[in-house]
Amino acid sequence: MTEASEGGDGRIVTELKRLLAEHQASGLYPSGMEGELVAHVNRLALGPSRDLTDSIGRFESSVRDVATVDFSLERIAPGSTIPGGAAMHRAVGRLVARYIEGVMIQLIEQRQLLVAALEPVSDVLRNVVEQVGSQRQSDFESLTAELTSRIDDLTLSVDQLRRATPGMPVELGPDGEKFVERFRGKARDIREHYRSVAVQLVSDGPVLDIGFGRGEFLDLLASMGVDAFGVEPDEQLVERARARGLHVECGGGLEWLHACEDDSLGAVTLFQVIEHLPAGDSVELIRTAARKIRHGGKLMIETVNPLSLYAFAHAFYTDPTHTRLVHPEFLEFMVEASGFAQSHIEWRSPPPPKDVLEAVPGRDAVAKAINENVSRINRLLFAPQDYLLVAVR
């Protein structure tokens, strides 16, 4: 920052830069906006002051030059190109010396009067610049207050929109781990739940696990010697996974998938993730995965089963970040349309036996009819809570 900006205007620019840095870090402003705004403020706030100050400085220097002009008879050159001209000049000079001296005295007096008249002009100009600068500082302080107020209003509006948007992250703070353990299960139980899935990827590395959560599936793959890495938007989960030696990055899965080379992945996995995504992102993710997964590789998507009314009453609505259920027939259609060679559905997480309707004893026609109806009701009400789509490229 220049010396001219170290006063009031500089403090204003510094405050604007601080506010912009905070809101740029939160994602409200695009990168580069800070520099453009600061440059604009510098042009408005510092440009006029600098120009006026420089002009006044040049004016005062000119006045000093006028004050130092030396009027002297010695500065009148006696030389001449005319033969005998120098002697004639000296003779004429002696005759008119008195008159020339009188003219010089008058010029010196005029110079003194001119300098005396110009010096107050310099003082007046400096006072004007100071008053204008003071007013401009007041104006920019008002502008800063207005900008701060507008930024606060905008931040509040964004926060309100964020809370009202389905699927946006819900910040549970220190209770987040307790929430996951209660409704998702203990880490060791989750590892056992996915062991049969991990076995299918033993020869399919590298594996990209999108939305890895606590990293149970990555732990499994690592224990089996499978090359795998994970992407997760939650920084705390990323830090914990890194502390366990897992290869993980913080960010959005779709963005990381786009960054991968075509035909470079052995598999892409999403477990209990796609129900958090907007429909457009889900479609784009499947189409992008089809380009990034090499021939023979796999796409695995596990999500809540919309064919199970039991899932509505339990799994789906316990998580406030779920946006929608995804029908298995839609996913099968999308993977087929995106170029996957084949796919199948694995039904997972059946309801506890105690919650399922039991068949009645007996082999007569009445018992048979009742049990057939019980079976239909169980398929509708108590179907498996999750399904796993496995698509082969």
FIVO-746755 format. One record per residue (C-alpha): residue number from 0; residue in three letters; x, y, z. Coordinates in nm, 4 decimals, always signed. Last residue first. Example, Ala and Ser with C-alpha at 12.3 -4.5 7.8 and 13.67 -1.06 7.14 Angstrom:
2
(1; "SER"; (+1.3670; -0.1060; +0.7140)),
(0; "ALA"; (+1.2300; -0.4500; +0.7800)),
***
This chain:
393
(392; "ARG"; (-1.8489; -5.1028; -1.7709)),
(391; "VAL"; (-2.0176; -5.3210; -1.5080)),
(390; "ALA"; (-2.3048; -5.1804; -1.3036)),
(389; "VAL"; (-2.3792; -5.2905; -0.9468)),
(388; "LEU"; (-2.6854; -5.1246; -0.7932)),
(387; "LEU"; (-2.7154; -5.1836; -0.4195)),
(386; "TYR"; (-3.0553; -5.1683; -0.2519)),
(385; "ASP"; (-3.1587; -5.0503; +0.0907)),
(384; "GLN"; (-3.4471; -5.0932; +0.3380)),
(383; "PRO"; (-3.5285; -5.4490; +0.2305)),
(382; "ALA"; (-3.9069; -5.4953; +0.1757)),
(381; "PHE"; (-4.1238; -5.4741; +0.4855)),
(380; "LEU"; (-4.4368; -5.2877; +0.3791)),
(379; "LEU"; (-4.4830; -5.3948; +0.0197)),
(378; "ARG"; (-4.3079; -5.7328; +0.0151)),
(377; "ASN"; (-4.4446; -5.8034; +0.3643)),
(376; "ILE"; (-4.7992; -5.7246; +0.2514)),
(375; "ARG"; (-4.7677; -5.9630; -0.0423)),
(374; "SER"; (-4.6309; -6.2393; +0.1832)),
(373; "VAL"; (-4.9103; -6.1886; +0.4354)),
(372; "ASN"; (-5.1582; -6.2166; +0.1502)),
(371; "GLU"; (-5.0071; -6.5487; +0.0415)),
(370; "ASN"; (-5.0030; -6.6561; +0.4048)),
(369; "ILE"; (-5.3743; -6.5900; +0.4444)),
(368; "ALA"; (-5.4621; -6.7822; +0.1290)),
(367; "LYS"; (-5.2487; -7.0806; +0.2341)),
(366; "ALA"; (-5.3953; -7.0796; +0.5848)),
(365; "VAL"; (-5.7487; -7.0864; +0.4403)),
(364; "ALA"; (-5.6664; -7.3549; +0.1845)),
(363; "ASP"; (-5.5225; -7.5874; +0.4454)),
(362; "ARG"; (-5.1563; -7.6159; +0.5242)),
(361; "GLY"; (-5.1434; -7.4789; +0.8767)),
(360; "PRO"; (-4.9546; -7.2267; +1.0842)),
(359; "VAL"; (-4.9985; -6.8537; +1.0165)),
(358; "ALA"; (-4.7181; -6.6623; +0.8464)),
(357; "GLU"; (-4.5476; -6.3875; +1.0415)),
(356; "LEU"; (-4.5628; -6.0160; +0.9628)),
(355; "VAL"; (-4.2183; -5.8522; +0.9801)),
(354; "ASP"; (-4.1162; -5.6285; +1.2704)),
(353; "LYS"; (-3.9647; -5.9075; +1.4836)),
(352; "PRO"; (-3.7623; -6.0241; +1.1840)),
(351; "PRO"; (-3.5667; -5.6952; +1.1791)),
(350; "PRO"; (-3.6101; -5.5144; +0.8462)),
(349; "PRO"; (-3.3869; -5.6322; +0.5602)),
(348; "SER"; (-3.0674; -5.4309; +0.5051)),
(347; "ARG"; (-2.9804; -5.5161; +0.1417)),
(346; "TRP"; (-3.1314; -5.6048; -0.1945)),
(345; "GLU"; (-2.8700; -5.6512; -0.4692)),
(344; "ILE"; (-2.9642; -5.5071; -0.8078)),
(343; "HIS"; (-2.7988; -5.5929; -1.1401)),
(342; "SER"; (-2.6134; -5.4176; -1.4180)),
(341; "GLN"; (-2.4685; -5.4794; -1.7638)),
(340; "ALA"; (-2.2610; -5.3174; -2.0386)),
(339; "PHE"; (-2.2493; -4.9661; -1.8956)),
(338; "GLY"; (-2.2876; -4.7060; -2.1702)),
(337; "SER"; (-2.4678; -4.4120; -2.0144)),
(336; "ALA"; (-2.8131; -4.5303; -2.1285)),
(335; "GLU"; (-2.7644; -4.8606; -1.9426)),
(334; "VAL"; (-2.6435; -4.6818; -1.6299)),
(333; "MET"; (-2.9400; -4.4444; -1.6476)),
(332; "PHE"; (-3.2024; -4.7173; -1.7014)),
(331; "GLU"; (-3.0747; -4.9201; -1.4077)),
(330; "LEU"; (-3.0777; -4.6081; -1.1905)),
(329; "PHE"; (-3.4377; -4.5318; -1.2903)),
(328; "GLU"; (-3.5435; -4.8900; -1.2204)),
(327; "PRO"; (-3.3872; -4.8677; -0.8749)),
(326; "HIS"; (-3.6019; -4.5654; -0.7822)),
(325; "VAL"; (-3.4117; -4.2808; -0.6161)),
(324; "LEU"; (-3.5564; -4.1392; -0.2940)),
(323; "ARG"; (-3.5294; -3.7679; -0.2377)),
(322; "THR"; (-3.3428; -3.4904; -0.0543)),
(321; "HIS"; (-3.1827; -3.6618; +0.2442)),
(320; "THR"; (-3.0046; -3.4059; +0.4633)),
(319; "PRO"; (-3.2459; -3.4419; +0.7570)),
(318; "ASP"; (-3.1410; -3.8071; +0.8143)),
(317; "THR"; (-3.3978; -3.9987; +1.0215)),
(316; "TYR"; (-3.6435; -3.9502; +0.7388)),
(315; "PHE"; (-3.5053; -4.2166; +0.5066)),
(314; "ALA"; (-3.4092; -4.5029; +0.7378)),
(313; "HIS"; (-3.7180; -4.5551; +0.9551)),
(312; "ALA"; (-4.0774; -4.4941; +0.8526)),
(311; "PHE"; (-3.9936; -4.4410; +0.4876)),
(310; "ALA"; (-3.7727; -4.7507; +0.4899)),
(309; "TYR"; (-4.0645; -4.9608; +0.6173)),
(308; "LEU"; (-4.2606; -4.8475; +0.3132)),
(307; "SER"; (-4.0078; -5.0404; +0.1070)),
(306; "LEU"; (-4.0120; -4.9874; -0.2694)),
(305; "PRO"; (-3.8253; -4.6568; -0.2253)),
(304; "ASN"; (-3.5130; -4.8502; -0.1197)),
(303; "VAL"; (-3.2542; -4.6217; +0.0391)),
(302; "THR"; (-2.9245; -4.6030; -0.1494)),
(301; "GLU"; (-2.6231; -4.8058; -0.2590)),
(300; "ILE"; (-2.4468; -4.7209; -0.5828)),
(299; "MET"; (-2.1643; -4.9341; -0.7193)),
(298; "LEU"; (-2.0038; -4.8534; -1.0568)),
(297; "LYS"; (-1.7685; -5.1247; -1.1781)),
(296; "GLY"; (-1.4716; -5.1733; -1.4094)),
(295; "GLY"; (-1.4672; -5.4109; -1.7064)),
(294; "HIS"; (-1.3658; -5.1377; -1.9507)),
(293; "ARG"; (-1.2185; -4.8441; -1.7595)),
(292; "ILE"; (-1.4233; -4.6178; -1.5356)),
(291; "LYS"; (-1.3819; -4.2452; -1.6116)),
(290; "ARG"; (-1.6224; -4.2198; -1.9037)),
(289; "ALA"; (-1.9092; -4.4145; -1.7433)),
(288; "ALA"; (-1.8442; -4.2258; -1.4184)),
(287; "THR"; (-1.9238; -3.8996; -1.5996)),
(286; "ARG"; (-2.2627; -4.0283; -1.7151)),
(285; "ILE"; (-2.3462; -4.1586; -1.3675)),
(284; "LEU"; (-2.2369; -3.8323; -1.1989)),
(283; "GLU"; (-2.4263; -3.6190; -1.4498)),
(282; "VAL"; (-2.7509; -3.8049; -1.3785)),
(281; "SER"; (-2.7071; -3.7759; -1.0026)),
(280; "ASP"; (-2.6104; -3.4086; -1.0285)),
(279; "GLY"; (-2.9306; -3.3323; -1.2207)),
(278; "ALA"; (-3.1459; -3.5136; -0.9629)),
(277; "PRO"; (-3.0055; -3.3107; -0.6750)),
(276; "LEU"; (-2.7836; -3.5168; -0.4428)),
(275; "HIS"; (-2.8444; -3.6462; -0.0894)),
(274; "GLU"; (-3.0176; -3.9660; -0.2040)),
(273; "ILE"; (-2.7036; -4.0366; -0.4109)),
(272; "VAL"; (-2.4853; -4.0706; -0.1014)),
(271; "GLN"; (-2.5855; -4.3799; +0.0986)),
(270; "PHE"; (-2.2859; -4.5706; -0.0382)),
(269; "LEU"; (-2.1336; -4.4285; -0.3539)),
(268; "THR"; (-1.8611; -4.6351; -0.5184)),
(267; "VAL"; (-1.6550; -4.5788; -0.8344)),
(266; "ALA"; (-1.4479; -4.8630; -0.9744)),
(265; "GLY"; (-1.1330; -4.9485; -1.1682)),
(264; "LEU"; (-1.0618; -4.5892; -1.2532)),
(263; "SER"; (-0.8441; -4.4432; -1.5302)),
(262; "ASP"; (-1.0669; -4.4920; -1.8378)),
(261; "ASP"; (-1.0900; -4.1114; -1.8798)),
(260; "GLU"; (-0.8542; -3.9173; -1.6547)),
(259; "CYS"; (-0.9923; -3.7944; -1.3247)),
(258; "ALA"; (-1.0788; -3.4249; -1.2799)),
(257; "HIS"; (-1.4490; -3.4772; -1.3584)),
(256; "LEU"; (-1.4663; -3.7359; -1.0790)),
(255; "TRP"; (-1.3147; -3.4873; -0.8369)),
(254; "GLU"; (-1.5807; -3.2294; -0.9224)),
(253; "LEU"; (-1.8595; -3.4875; -0.8942)),
(252; "GLY"; (-1.7354; -3.6065; -0.5562)),
(251; "GLY"; (-1.7257; -3.2636; -0.3952)),
(250; "GLY"; (-1.4307; -3.1720; -0.1786)),
(249; "CYS"; (-1.1826; -3.2815; +0.0870)),
(248; "GLU"; (-0.9338; -3.5498; -0.0151)),
(247; "VAL"; (-0.8587; -3.8983; +0.1121)),
(246; "HIS"; (-0.5800; -4.1562; +0.1053)),
(245; "LEU"; (-0.6235; -4.3316; +0.4416)),
(244; "GLY"; (-0.3476; -4.3300; +0.7021)),
(243; "ARG"; (-0.5718; -4.3363; +1.0093)),
(242; "ALA"; (-0.5004; -3.9659; +1.0729)),
(241; "ARG"; (-0.6040; -3.9037; +0.7135)),
(240; "ALA"; (-0.9475; -4.0495; +0.7903)),
(239; "ARG"; (-0.9858; -3.8232; +1.0934)),
(238; "GLU"; (-0.8841; -3.5153; +0.8924)),
(237; "VAL"; (-1.1282; -3.6003; +0.6123)),
(236; "LEU"; (-1.4132; -3.6516; +0.8589)),
(235; "GLN"; (-1.3398; -3.3103; +1.0104)),
(234; "GLU"; (-1.3271; -3.1461; +0.6673)),
(233; "ASP"; (-1.6731; -3.2707; +0.5616)),
(232; "PRO"; (-1.6910; -3.2530; +0.1797)),
(231; "GLU"; (-1.5730; -3.6150; +0.1288)),
(230; "VAL"; (-1.3617; -3.7763; -0.1425)),
(229; "GLY"; (-1.1991; -4.1159; -0.1020)),
(228; "PHE"; (-0.8990; -4.3071; -0.2334)),
(227; "ALA"; (-0.8458; -4.6723; -0.3189)),
(226; "ASP"; (-0.5741; -4.9204; -0.4187)),
(225; "VAL"; (-0.7003; -5.2545; -0.2841)),
(224; "GLY"; (-0.4737; -5.4378; -0.0390)),
(223; "MET"; (-0.7575; -5.6174; +0.1382)),
(222; "SER"; (-0.7084; -5.4213; +0.4632)),
(221; "ALA"; (-0.7035; -5.1003; +0.2560)),
(220; "LEU"; (-1.0341; -5.1955; +0.0934)),
(219; "LEU"; (-1.1936; -5.2519; +0.4330)),
(218; "ASP"; (-1.0628; -4.9270; +0.5782)),
(217; "LEU"; (-1.1898; -4.7444; +0.2678)),
(216; "PHE"; (-1.5331; -4.8950; +0.3333)),
(215; "GLU"; (-1.5311; -4.7741; +0.6954)),
(214; "GLY"; (-1.4182; -4.4226; +0.5984)),
(213; "ARG"; (-1.6217; -4.2211; +0.8507)),
(212; "GLY"; (-1.8173; -4.0614; +0.5681)),
(211; "PHE"; (-1.6804; -4.1879; +0.2331)),
(210; "GLY"; (-1.8815; -3.9415; +0.0243)),
(209; "ILE"; (-1.7430; -4.0698; -0.3072)),
(208; "ASP"; (-1.5244; -4.3817; -0.2898)),
(207; "LEU"; (-1.2896; -4.3817; -0.5900)),
(206; "VAL"; (-1.1392; -4.7268; -0.6457)),
(205; "PRO"; (-0.8045; -4.7828; -0.8156)),
(204; "GLY"; (-0.8370; -5.0723; -0.8138)),
(203; "ASP"; (-1.0663; -5.3482; -0.9437)),
(202; "SER"; (-0.9032; -5.6760; -0.8379)),
(201; "VAL"; (-1.0388; -5.6895; -0.4817)),
(200; "LEU"; (-1.3544; -5.5020; -0.5791)),
(199; "GLN"; (-1.6174; -5.7751; -0.5236)),
(198; "VAL"; (-1.4681; -5.8479; -0.1790)),
(197; "ALA"; (-1.5549; -5.4915; -0.0770)),
(196; "VAL"; (-1.9256; -5.5650; -0.1230)),
(195; "SER"; (-1.9194; -5.8745; +0.1006)),
(194; "ARG"; (-1.7354; -5.6723; +0.3659)),
(193; "TYR"; (-1.9912; -5.3911; +0.3583)),
(192; "HIS"; (-2.2005; -5.4895; +0.6625)),
(191; "GLU"; (-1.8911; -5.6055; +0.8497)),
(190; "ARG"; (-1.7335; -5.2636; +0.8114)),
(189; "ILE"; (-2.0604; -5.0988; +0.9158)),
(188; "ASP"; (-2.0710; -5.3062; +1.2354)),
(187; "ARG"; (-1.7139; -5.2031; +1.3226)),
(186; "ALA"; (-1.7974; -4.8362; +1.2657)),
(185; "LYS"; (-2.0995; -4.8419; +1.4937)),
(184; "GLY"; (-2.4351; -4.7796; +1.3298)),
(183; "ARG"; (-2.5917; -4.5410; +1.0851)),
(182; "PHE"; (-2.8694; -4.3924; +1.2984)),
(181; "ARG"; (-2.7076; -4.3917; +1.6423)),
(180; "GLU"; (-2.3430; -4.3819; +1.5352)),
(179; "VAL"; (-2.4005; -4.1092; +1.2784)),
(178; "PHE"; (-2.5888; -3.8898; +1.5277)),
(177; "LYS"; (-2.3267; -3.9391; +1.7992)),
(176; "GLU"; (-2.0537; -3.8353; +1.5554)),
(175; "GLY"; (-2.2491; -3.5222; +1.4565)),
(174; "ASP"; (-2.3173; -3.4169; +1.8162)),
(173; "PRO"; (-1.9957; -3.2107; +1.8350)),
(172; "GLY"; (-2.1273; -2.9775; +1.5615)),
(171; "LEU"; (-2.4625; -3.0833; +1.4178)),
(170; "GLU"; (-2.4223; -2.8720; +1.1039)),
(169; "VAL"; (-2.6868; -2.9753; +0.8542)),
(168; "PRO"; (-2.5449; -2.9856; +0.5032)),
(167; "MET"; (-2.7853; -2.8774; +0.2269)),
(166; "GLY"; (-3.0091; -3.1595; +0.1082)),
(165; "PRO"; (-3.3236; -2.9557; +0.0814)),
(164; "THR"; (-3.2657; -2.5795; +0.0678)),
(163; "ALA"; (-3.4291; -2.3863; +0.3540)),
(162; "ARG"; (-3.1192; -2.3749; +0.5738)),
(161; "ARG"; (-2.9051; -2.2527; +0.2852)),
(160; "LEU"; (-3.1629; -1.9971; +0.1818)),
(159; "GLN"; (-3.1683; -1.8569; +0.5362)),
(158; "ASP"; (-2.7897; -1.8551; +0.5466)),
(157; "VAL"; (-2.7745; -1.6817; +0.2092)),
(156; "SER"; (-3.0218; -1.4180; +0.3266)),
(155; "LEU"; (-2.8261; -1.3602; +0.6475)),
(154; "THR"; (-2.5030; -1.3255; +0.4513)),
(153; "LEU"; (-2.6692; -1.0786; +0.2146)),
(152; "ASP"; (-2.7985; -0.8696; +0.5039)),
(151; "ASP"; (-2.4535; -0.8716; +0.6664)),
(150; "ILE"; (-2.2963; -0.7733; +0.3336)),
(149; "ARG"; (-2.5476; -0.4894; +0.2917)),
(148; "SER"; (-2.4739; -0.3590; +0.6415)),
(147; "THR"; (-2.0996; -0.3804; +0.5825)),
(146; "LEU"; (-2.1398; -0.2026; +0.2500)),
(145; "GLU"; (-2.3416; +0.0751; +0.4138)),
(144; "ALA"; (-2.0862; +0.1164; +0.6920)),
(143; "THR"; (-1.8051; +0.1249; +0.4361)),
(142; "LEU"; (-1.9932; +0.3819; +0.2283)),
(141; "SER"; (-2.0436; +0.5998; +0.5352)),
(140; "GLU"; (-1.6711; +0.5725; +0.6090)),
(139; "PHE"; (-1.6095; +0.6508; +0.2428)),
(138; "ASP"; (-1.8125; +0.9705; +0.2638)),
(137; "SER"; (-1.6392; +1.0786; +0.5845)),
(136; "GLN"; (-1.3029; +1.0157; +0.4221)),
(135; "ARG"; (-1.4174; +1.2178; +0.1184)),
(134; "GLN"; (-1.5161; +1.5049; +0.3430)),
(133; "SER"; (-1.1769; +1.4995; +0.5138)),
(132; "GLY"; (-1.0008; +1.4779; +0.1786)),
(131; "VAL"; (-1.1990; +1.7741; +0.0451)),
(130; "GLN"; (-1.1132; +1.9739; +0.3563)),
(129; "GLU"; (-0.7460; +1.8829; +0.3318)),
(128; "VAL"; (-0.7381; +1.9659; -0.0401)),
(127; "VAL"; (-0.9028; +2.3033; +0.0237)),
(126; "ASN"; (-0.6579; +2.3827; +0.3027)),
(125; "ARG"; (-0.3681; +2.2963; +0.0733)),
(124; "LEU"; (-0.5048; +2.5229; -0.1991)),
(123; "VAL"; (-0.5470; +2.8135; +0.0434)),
(122; "ASP"; (-0.1898; +2.7756; +0.1721)),
(121; "SER"; (-0.0533; +2.7728; -0.1833)),
(120; "VAL"; (-0.2551; +3.0836; -0.2706)),
(119; "PRO"; (-0.1112; +3.2517; +0.0425)),
(118; "GLU"; (+0.2413; +3.2116; -0.1095)),
(117; "LEU"; (+0.1438; +3.3559; -0.4465)),
(116; "ALA"; (+0.0928; +3.7203; -0.3390)),
(115; "ALA"; (+0.4198; +3.7454; -0.1440)),
(114; "VAL"; (+0.6022; +3.5892; -0.4398)),
(113; "LEU"; (+0.4486; +3.8425; -0.6798)),
(112; "LEU"; (+0.5254; +4.1381; -0.4481)),
(111; "GLN"; (+0.8869; +4.0266; -0.4156)),
(110; "ARG"; (+0.9166; +3.9843; -0.7926)),
(109; "GLN"; (+0.7639; +4.3281; -0.8490)),
(108; "GLU"; (+1.0188; +4.4863; -0.6114)),
(107; "ILE"; (+1.3032; +4.3078; -0.7934)),
(106; "LEU"; (+1.1675; +4.4298; -1.1295)),
(105; "GLN"; (+1.1496; +4.7893; -0.9962)),
(104; "ILE"; (+1.5083; +4.7721; -0.8732)),
(103; "MET"; (+1.6108; +4.6332; -1.2101)),
(102; "VAL"; (+1.4514; +4.9273; -1.3960)),
(101; "GLY"; (+1.6372; +5.1736; -1.1734)),
(100; "GLU"; (+1.9661; +4.9975; -1.2341)),
(99; "ILE"; (+1.9067; +5.0188; -1.6072)),
(98; "TYR"; (+1.8486; +5.3970; -1.5813)),
(97; "ARG"; (+2.1623; +5.4545; -1.3798)),
(96; "ALA"; (+2.3688; +5.2342; -1.6095)),
(95; "VAL"; (+2.2570; +5.4266; -1.9223)),
(94; "LEU"; (+2.5819; +5.6152; -1.9975)),
(93; "ARG"; (+2.8163; +5.3530; -1.8508)),
(92; "GLY"; (+2.6378; +5.0846; -2.0489)),
(91; "VAL"; (+2.6692; +5.2873; -2.3694)),
(90; "ALA"; (+3.0490; +5.2924; -2.3267)),
(89; "ARG"; (+3.0602; +4.9251; -2.2317)),
(88; "HIS"; (+2.8418; +4.8331; -2.5265)),
(87; "MET"; (+3.0645; +5.0392; -2.7672)),
(86; "ALA"; (+3.3734; +4.8598; -2.6418)),
(85; "ALA"; (+3.2068; +4.5223; -2.6971)),
(84; "GLY"; (+3.0854; +4.6194; -3.0433)),
(83; "GLY"; (+3.4303; +4.7138; -3.1757)),
(82; "PRO"; (+3.3713; +4.4892; -3.4729)),
(81; "ILE"; (+3.0115; +4.3599; -3.4469)),
(80; "THR"; (+2.9816; +4.0073; -3.3080)),
(79; "SER"; (+2.9111; +4.1473; -2.9606)),
(78; "GLY"; (+3.0038; +4.0764; -2.5970)),
(77; "PRO"; (+2.8904; +4.2834; -2.3011)),
(76; "ALA"; (+2.6589; +4.0102; -2.1550)),
(75; "ILE"; (+2.4101; +4.1444; -1.8993)),
(74; "ARG"; (+2.4394; +3.9075; -1.5980)),
(73; "GLU"; (+2.6756; +4.1512; -1.4170)),
(72; "LEU"; (+2.3949; +4.4091; -1.4086)),
(71; "SER"; (+2.2159; +4.1798; -1.1635)),
(70; "PHE"; (+1.8620; +4.0398; -1.1075)),
(69; "ASP"; (+1.8963; +3.6907; -0.9504)),
(68; "VAL"; (+1.5801; +3.4720; -0.9699)),
(67; "THR"; (+1.5439; +3.2951; -0.6316)),
(66; "ALA"; (+1.1872; +3.4027; -0.5537)),
(65; "VAL"; (+1.0610; +3.2969; -0.8970)),
(64; "ASP"; (+1.2083; +2.9486; -0.8435)),
(63; "ARG"; (+1.0432; +2.9257; -0.5024)),
(62; "VAL"; (+0.7083; +3.0090; -0.6618)),
(61; "SER"; (+0.7649; +2.7360; -0.9217)),
(60; "SER"; (+0.8363; +2.4824; -0.6454)),
(59; "GLU"; (+0.5161; +2.5832; -0.4673)),
(58; "PHE"; (+0.3141; +2.5215; -0.7849)),
(57; "ARG"; (+0.4802; +2.1820; -0.8435)),
(56; "GLY"; (+0.3918; +2.0758; -0.4891)),
(55; "ILE"; (+0.0356; +2.1990; -0.5313)),
(54; "SER"; (+0.0011; +1.9882; -0.8448)),
(53; "ASP"; (+0.1422; +1.6787; -0.6702)),
(52; "THR"; (-0.1014; +1.7223; -0.3824)),
(51; "LEU"; (-0.3931; +1.7649; -0.6230)),
(50; "ASP"; (-0.3021; +1.4504; -0.8189)),
(49; "ARG"; (-0.2446; +1.2423; -0.5056)),
(48; "SER"; (-0.5691; +1.3502; -0.3490)),
(47; "PRO"; (-0.7652; +1.2845; -0.6691)),
(46; "GLY"; (-0.6189; +0.9320; -0.7150)),
(45; "LEU"; (-0.6380; +0.8122; -0.3551)),
(44; "ALA"; (-1.0080; +0.7672; -0.2892)),
(43; "LEU"; (-1.1590; +0.6913; -0.6275)),
(42; "ARG"; (-0.8673; +0.5082; -0.7870)),
(41; "ASN"; (-0.7872; +0.3316; -0.4608)),
(40; "VAL"; (-1.1517; +0.2275; -0.4271)),
(39; "HIS"; (-1.1427; +0.0788; -0.7779)),
(38; "ALA"; (-0.8188; -0.1049; -0.7083)),
(37; "VAL"; (-0.9675; -0.2406; -0.3855)),
(36; "LEU"; (-1.2785; -0.3562; -0.5710)),
(35; "GLU"; (-1.0865; -0.5323; -0.8478)),
(34; "GLY"; (-0.8472; -0.6982; -0.6056)),
(33; "GLU"; (-1.1256; -0.8278; -0.3863)),
(32; "MET"; (-1.3310; -0.9625; -0.6790)),
(31; "GLY"; (-1.0430; -1.1816; -0.7928)),
(30; "SER"; (-1.1912; -1.5029; -0.6519)),
(29; "PRO"; (-1.5694; -1.5143; -0.6573)),
(28; "TYR"; (-1.7622; -1.3770; -0.3589)),
(27; "LEU"; (-2.0008; -1.5599; -0.1240)),
(26; "GLY"; (-1.7787; -1.8666; -0.0886)),
(25; "SER"; (-1.7102; -1.8380; +0.2862)),
(24; "ALA"; (-1.3465; -1.7489; +0.2151)),
(23; "GLN"; (-1.4647; -1.4696; -0.0171)),
(22; "HIS"; (-1.6827; -1.3424; +0.2654)),
(21; "GLU"; (-1.3979; -1.3144; +0.5118)),
(20; "ALA"; (-1.1496; -1.1783; +0.2577)),
(19; "LEU"; (-1.4009; -0.9164; +0.1388)),
(18; "LEU"; (-1.4549; -0.7937; +0.4934)),
(17; "ARG"; (-1.0816; -0.7654; +0.5575)),
(16; "LYS"; (-1.0190; -0.5920; +0.2217)),
(15; "LEU"; (-1.2942; -0.3400; +0.2952)),
(14; "GLU"; (-1.1411; -0.2708; +0.6364)),
(13; "THR"; (-0.7971; -0.2172; +0.4818)),
(12; "VAL"; (-0.9426; +0.0170; +0.2168)),
(11; "ILE"; (-1.1116; +0.2217; +0.4898)),
(10; "ARG"; (-0.7943; +0.2351; +0.6981)),
(9; "GLY"; (-0.6028; +0.3537; +0.3938)),
(8; "ASP"; (-0.8525; +0.6328; +0.3287)),
(7; "GLY"; (-0.8043; +0.7567; +0.6828)),
(6; "GLY"; (-0.4268; +0.7653; +0.6633)),
(5; "GLU"; (-0.1808; +0.5098; +0.5243)),
(4; "SER"; (-0.3082; +0.5444; +0.1682)),
(3; "ALA"; (-0.0744; +0.8232; +0.0643)),
(2; "GLU"; (+0.2271; +0.6135; +0.1680)),
(1; "THR"; (+0.1356; +0.3468; -0.0833)),
(0; "MET"; (+0.0000; +0.0000; +0.0000)),
***
